[in-house]
Amino acid sequence: MSEDYAALGLVAGIEIHQQLNTKEKLFCRCPTIIREAEEANGEFFRYLRATKSEMGELDRAAEEEMMQVRQFRYLTYDTTCLVENDEEPPAPMNQEALDIVLTIAKVCGMTPVPEIHTMRKLVIDGSNTSGFQRTALVAMNGILPGGAEIETVCLEEEAAQRIEDTFFSLDRLGIPLIEITTSPCLHTPEAVQETAAQIGMILRSTGRVKRGLGTIRQDINISIREGARVEIKGVQELDLISEVVRREAQRQVALLEIREELKKRGASIEKTPVDVTSLFSESKSRVLKNASMILAIKLNKCAGLVGREIQPGRRLGSEMSDYAKKCGVGGLFHTDELPAYGVTEEEVVSLKAALSASPEDCVIIVADKPQRCQCAIKQIIRRAEMAFEGIPKETRKMLEGGSTAYMRPLPGAARMYPETDVFQVRVTPERFADLEIPEMIDDTIARYMKEFGLTREVARQMAYSERRSAFEEVIASGIKPALAERAFNSTLRELSREGILITRIADDDIKTILCAINSGDIAKEALSPILSALAEGKKPEEACEIAAPKVTENELTLIIERIVTERSDFIRERGNAATGPIMGVVMKEVRGSVDGKVVNQILRESISRVLKSP
């Protein structure tokens, strides 16, 4: 495909959702900690249905979610409450979270809204027990240094964590979430990725956002000339963003080419499905043989198009299958790929004969229970008819590698309505003016290089580290920057590569160890084994005792005298040049317990005595 995106008329924008690192959730006083499912202390279930908006309209995305009646299960914990269960009204908005969002808005040069009103956004996919997500517009109209325009910044509540299918965990529900939305001002895949990286840098510069997989997600809106806006949800890996944009542009180009081919052939879609269940009663395909109903539909003059690839690993048939799955079926079969999957050539011939299909036609079949079959075949006809229009406006999910699959139609304005249980919040000019703008990470890197003498790469690692604050604190207390960097960055990275769980090592414990090194109580050579012991759950005192047991000066002298006596012939042969090799032997025996300078001084005196003796 051509990569002349200007010629394609590529237009893209991004929405970034980032969890904020606050003590409490957005609308209750529960802590913002993630739990293991095994720690749950209860569960309950809900059925969710959409309600009409104030204008009497039903949101199209919610309407499609209701095609299946699903029971959603939720896990509760001793760190969740009745607000997450939707059994108690929400508390007032978390002001700590609001200040973080206002600070980010200020960094982007945005204008805060004078009064913040919380809205309900209809979501009935099970990710919220109430059937809606609370969201509030906080600021508008900003611009990034690179020129990208920020349209809005919102403060939202995080959704429940999906464990599998209709099973959710409530520990994540309600964690404050910032949503940053750019205008459709990006025109190349690289520009989208660079803008996402820039926003990510700003978020991390605050030092007030959560870290780790799943704490930040990017949604990307993409269209090309003659195409349609498509929203791709939940891109978690920054490095994949440009590839996602490229593949969506490729998909839209391919769908437009298929549309032109359909028009050229004079293709059409039959509207009445045919029951072909009896044809497959003896089939070797277990899916078809065991199905209680099999329905087929003929796509006139569509042969070869349903099986045409539109993205790596994705075909027009995959798009139709996505729609059919909304009805609960596992997928579909089409004659562009048959015979296969246990379906024989003879069965394909019989199938085409039953539908009076010519070699120019394509036949699609779907097999399941009657109700699901009838629903799925309608969805397949619907998606097939969309192919004549080109590209449907959709919300899609990212698949591995950067291709995408259909999720639901793009939601409309009908899904938003006021939240009457949350008080509005006024943002005074004084409050906004008093917010301090944090140092940007790009500036932090330059400062670390200049003030602490770190290389650019090490300075970058330290500036992006979530241990950055602790690193700066210990330097301010008198620890040398090189030792502090080694403790908070280099050594932890080495231990992590060895499979040690460094997340179990607290910043305060590292500070304690560094103070002990600085005061000479333990040698800096003991840093790595002590951190390893901390990762195993030991207290700092225990870790020091295990990794660096104390050696008194008298004990050290005796150790050195013993080693020197054993190697007196070598010392007389090499003279003072023997100091280095013997130093290595002594340090191996007392490493971590005694500072190397102390060892060197006592060793030189001992060697000198040997050399002076007759």
N, C-alpha and C positions, 0 to 999 in steps of 0.2 A: 504494500500500500504506500502511496505517496506520503512523505512526511512534510509536505508543504502545508503546514497548518493554517497559514494565512489564506491559501487558496481554498482550503476546506471550510474556512470560516469558523474555526474552533473558538468557542466561548466557554469559559469555565470559572467557577467560583468554589470556595471551600467553606465548610462549617467545621470548626474545631471544638470538640467537647473535652474538657479537662476537669477531673475531680480536684476540688480544693482541699488543702490539708488543714481542716479546722478541727477543733476538739469535738464539736457537736454537729448533729445533722441540721438540715436547713429549716425544718419545721417541727422538730422535737429536740429534746435534750439528750438523745441517745448518742453514744460515742461513734466515731466514724471508723470503726475497725472491721476488717474482713475476717470472717470465721470459717472454720472447716465444717462441712455438712454434718460430720460425726458429732459436733458439739451442740447441735440443735436440741432444744428442750420441748419442742412441740411442732405440730403442723395442722393446717386447716385447708379448706378448698373453697373456690369461688367459681361461679359461672358469670361471664361478663357479656353485657349487651350494650350496643350503642344507643344513645338517645339523640333526638333531633335537636338542632340548634335553635336559638331564639327566633330565627327566620323560618323555622319549620322544615329545615333541610337536614338530610342525613348524609354525613361525610362518606364519600365513595370508598375511601380506604377502609374505614371502619365497617362499612356495609359488606365489603368483601371478606373481612376477618370473621364476620358472623355466618359465613357460608357453612362453617362447621360448628356444631355445638360441642364445645370442649370444656372439660373440667380442669381447672388449674389448681395445682397443689403448691403450698407455700410452707417453707421451714421457718420457724421462729427460734429466737435465742434469748439468753438472759441479758443481751445487749440491744434488744429491739423492744418496741412497746406497741400500745394500741393504735398509735398514729400510723405505723407501718401496716397494721392489720386493717386499717380503714374503719376502726371502731371508735375513734375519738377524734375530735376536731384538731386541726393543726395548731401548733404554737406560733407566736409571732416569728417573723423572719429572722434568721441568724444574722446579727449585725457584723460579726467577725467576717462571715462569708461576703457580705455586701461590701465591706471596706476593701477586701481583696479585689473584688470585681471592679469597684470604682478606681482603685489604684491602677489596674491594667488599662482601664478606659482612659485614664489620665496619661499614661505612657503613650497611648495611641492618639493622643490629641483629640479625644472625643468629647462630646457635650452630654452631660448626664441629663436624664429626664427629671423635671422638678419633683414629680411625685411618682413613686413606683407602685404599680398595681399588679398584683399577681393574677394570672389567668390559668384556666384549665385547658389542657390540650388533650383531646380525646385519643386514647391509645388502648385498644382492647385486645392486644396480642398476648396478654397475660403478664406483661412486664411490670404492671402496677396493680395492686389489689383494688384500687378505687376505679380503675378504668380510665383514668386520666393522669397526665403529668402536670405538675405545677411549674409554671415558668413566668418570669418577669423581665420585661424590657428595662435595662438599666441605663444605657447610653447609646448615642448614635453618631454617625459621621466622623470617622477617623481615617488616618492614613499612615501607612508604614513607611519607614525610610526608603524602601525599594520602590515605592509608588503605588503599591496595592491599596485599594480603598476598603476600609472596614465599614460596613453598613450599620451593623448592630452588635451590641454585646448584651447578652441575657444571663440571668442567674436562674438555674433550674435545679430540680431535684433529680438525682441519679435514679435509674430504673433498678428493679430487682435483678439479681444475677440468675441467668437461666442455667440450671444444672443439666437438664435435657428436656427437649420437646415442651411439655406443658408443666414441668416441674421447676420451681424457682426457690431461691434462697433470699430471705429478706434482710440479711445483714448489709447489703449494698444500697438497698432502697432508701432514698432520702439524703444521701451524701451530697453536699453542695457541688454543683457542676457549673462551670462557666461555658457559655456557647458564644463563640466569636464567628461572625459571618462576614465574609468579604462580598463585595459586589461582583458581578460577572465581568471582571476586568482582566482576566488572565487568558492568554491566547496560545500558550505552548505547554506541553506536559512538564517541561523543566521549570517554567514559571510557577506552575501550581505547586510543585514540590519545594521550590525555593521559598515561596510564600509560607507554606506550612512550616518549614524549618525556622523561618524568621519569627513567626508567631510562637512556635515552641520555645525559641530562645527567650522571648519576652516573658512567657509564662514561668519558665524556670528561673529567670532573673529575680522574680519576686521571692523565691525560696518558700512559697506558700502553697505549692501544688503537690499533689500526691505523685509518687513515682512507682514504676513497675508496669508490667503488661496489663492492659485493660483499663489503665487510669486515664489514657488519652485516646480519643478516636476521631478520625477525620471523615466527614461526609463530603463527597465531591459532586457538584452539579456540572453537567457537561452537555453541550449540544454542538452540532455543526450546522452550516448553512443548509437549509431544506430539511434539517433533522428536527429533533424535539428535545426538550430538557429532560434529562434523566438524572436522578439522584442516586448515587452509589453510597450505601451506608456502611459504616464501621470499618474503614480502612485503618488498621492499627499500626502498620509498619511504614515509617516515613519513606524508606527507600523504594517502596512499591508504588508510591503515589503516581509518579510519572508513567509507569507501565500501565497502571489502571486507566489513566487518561488515554494513552495510546490505544489500548485495546477497545475502549468504548468508542473512540473515533472510528476505529476499524470496523466495529460492529454496526455503527450507524451508516457508514459507507456501504457495507455489504447489504444491509437491509434496503437501502435506497436502490441498489443495483437489482435486488430481487423484485422490488416494486415495479421497476421499469420492465423487467423481463415478464412479469405477470401481465402487464398491460399489453406488451408486444405479442404475447401468445393468445391474448383474449381469454385468460383463465377465469374460472369462477368456482364458487364453493357451494356444494349441495347442502341444503338446510335440514334435510330429513335423514337421521341416522338409520342404519339397517341392523337388525338383530342377527348376528352371525354366530351365535353361541353353538348351534348344532354342528357347524363346520369343524369345530376344534374339540369335539368330545373325545377323540382318540389321539389328540396331539401329544407330541413328545415334550412340548413346552409345558412345564408344570404349572406356570402361572395361568396359561390359557385353559388347560384341561380342568383345573380346580375352580375356575371362576364361575360364579353362578349366572353371570351375564357377560356377553361380549358384544359391544356395539361398534359399528364401523361407519365411517363417513368418507365420501369421495371428494377429492379436490381435483376438479377438471383442469387438464393441461398443466399440472403442477409437478410432473415427474422430474426428479433430480433437484428440485428446489428445496424441498423439505430437508433433504440430507446435505444441503450445501453448508460448508463451514462459514461461520460469521465471526468467530473468535477462536483462538486456540482451544480445541476440545469442546467447542460449542457449535450447534447447528440451529437452523430455523426450527427443526423438530424439537430441539432442547427447549426452545422458548415456549412452544405449544405444550410440552410436557410440564413445564413449570406452572402454567395456568391450570392444567388438569389436576396437578397435585393439590391444589387448593381445595379440591373436593374430597381429598383423602385417598385417592388412588396412588399406586406406586409409580406410574408413568404411562407411556404409550408405545405402540409399535407402528411403524409406517413402512410402506413397500419400497421406499428408497433404500432401506437397510435390510429388507427381507429377501430371500430366506436367511435367517440367523436366529439365535436364541432358542433353538429347538423347533422353529417353524420350518417346514419342508417346502420344496419347490411346488409340490402338488397342492399343498394347502394355500400357497399364495395364488396359484392359478384358480383354485376354487373360490377364494376370497374375491378376486377381481371379477370372476364370472358372476358372483352373487350381486355385485354392485354395478355390473355392466361397465367395468372400467377398461379403457383402452391402454396401450403402452404409454400414451402421453399423460395418463392420469396417475395420481398418487392416492393410495387408500391408507387411512389411519384407523387403527383399532385400539380400543381401551377395554380392559377386563377387570371386573370387580363385582361387588354387590350391586343390584339393580339401581338403587338410589344414587350411589356414588358414580356409577357408569353414566347415568343420564345427566348428572351434574357435570361430569368431566367432559362429555362429548359437546355439551353446550359451550364450555370454556374453550375447547379446542376450535370449535367453529368461530367463536368470538376472536380468538387470537389469529386464526387464519385470515379472517376478514380484515384485521388490522394490517396485515402484510400488504394489502392493496393501498393503504394510506401511507405506509412507510414505517415510521418509528413511533410507537406509543409512548406517551408520557408516563414514566414509571418510577417507582422506588425499587432499587435493585441491591442485592447483597454481593459482597466480594467473595470470590472463590479463591482457592489456593493458586498462586501464580499471577493473579491479577484479572482473570476473566470474571464475569458476573452472571447472576441468575435473578430472575424476577421475584420480587417480594410481594408488592401490592401496588395499586395505582398511586400516583402522587396525591397526597391529601390536599383538601381545599380549605377555604376560610371557615367552612361550616364546622370544623373540629375545634375551634377556639371559642371559649366563652368565659365570663368573669368568674373568679374564685371569690365567693362571698364570705368565706370563713377566715380569711387572712386580712389583717389591717393593711392599708396602704402605708408607705414609708416616704416621708419627705426627705429630699436630699438638698440641704442648704448649700449656698455658695461657700460658706465658711468651712463646712465639713469637707467639701471637695478640695478646697484650697489647702487645708491642713494635711492632706495625704502626702506622704513623702514618696517621691519617685525612686525606686531602687536602682542601684548600679546595674547597667546592662552587662550580661555575661561577656560580650565582646570587649567591653572596657575592663572587666575583671581580669581577663586573660592578659591584656597588655600591662595591667598593674602588677600581676603576679610575676611577669617576666622582668619588669623593671625593679620592683621592690624586693622580690624574694630570689631573683636570679634563676628562675625555673626556665627550662626550654619551652618553646611554644606548645609542643604536644603535651608535656607534663602539666603546663599551666592550664591548657584546655581541659585535660582530664580532671584537674582539681576544681576548676571553675564550674564544671557541669556536675560535679559530685554532690550528692545530697549531704555529705559530711563537710561541705565547704565552710559553714559557720563555725563548727568545732575546730577546724583547721586554723581559721583566722584567730579564734579565741586563744589557742595555745601559743601561737606566735606572739600575740599581744602580751601574754604572761611571761615571755622570755625564752620560750623554746626556739631553737634555731629552725629556720624554714625548711632546710634540707631534711632534718630529723622529723619534723612535723609532716612533711609530704610523704616521707618513707612510711610513717605510721598510718596515715589516713588514706594513702593511695597505693604506692608501689607494692608494699608488703601485702596489703589486702588483695590486690590483684593477683599476686603470685599464689596466695593461699586459695583464692577462688578457683584458679586454674587447677589446683590440686584437689578440688572437690570439697573444700572446707566451707561450711555455711557461715560466711562472714557477716550475714545479716543478723546473726545472733550476738555480734560484738557491739556493745553500746558505746556511743561516743564518750560518755563520761568515764567508762573503764579505760579507754585508750588515753584519755587525759591523765588519769591516775598513773598509768604506766609511764607516760612521758615525764611526769613530774619526778617519779622515782629515778628514771634515767638521768634527768637533769641534775638531780641532787647527788648522783653518784652511788645511790643505793644498789642499783643493778646496772649491768653493762648494756649498751645499746645492741650488742650482738645477740642479746636474749630476746629481742623484740618479736621475732617471728614465732619462736616456740611459745612465748607467753600469749600472743594473740591466738594461736592455735588452741591453747588451753582455755582461753576465754570463750572461744567458739564452741567448746565442749560443755560450756555451762559453768565453768569454774569462776569463783570470785577473784578479783585482782590479786589479793594476798595469796590465795591458793595457787593461782597460775604462776606467780613469781617463785613460790616455794618449789613448785614442781619443775619449772623450766630453768630456774636460776637459783638453786640453793645457795645460801650465803656462805662465803669463804672468808675467814678472818685473815688479816695480814700475816699473822704467825703461821696459819695453815698454808697460806700461799707460799711463804718463804720456805717452809719444809718441802712442799711439792717441787719448787724450783731447785732446791738444793739436791733433792733426790735425782731429778732428771739430769742436772748438770754433772753430778758425780758419775751417773751411768754413762755419760757421753764425754768424759774428760779427755780421752784420747783424741776424739774428733775435734774437740775445742783446741787442744794444743796443735793439732795439724792445721786447722783453718784459721785460728786466731779469732779476731773480732768478727770475721765473716761468718762465724758459726752462729751468731746471734739470731739471724733470720730463721734458719731451719729449726733451731731449738725453740724459738718463740712459737713456731707453729705447733710443736709438740705440747708445749705448756697450755696454749690457748685451747687446744683440742680437749684437754683435761678439765679446764676451768671456764670454758666458753659460756658467756652469759652471766657468770657469777662475779667476775672481776673485770674492771675496765682495762683495756689493752695497754694504756699508758702506764698504769701501775705495774702490770706484769713486766713491761719492757724495762722499767727502771730497776726493779729488783733483779731481773735476769742479767742485765748488764753488770751490776755490782758483783753478782755471783761469778759470772764468766771472768771478770777482771781478776777476782781472787784466784781463780784456777790458773790464769795465765801468769800471774806473779809468783805463784808457788813454785818451788824447785822441782 
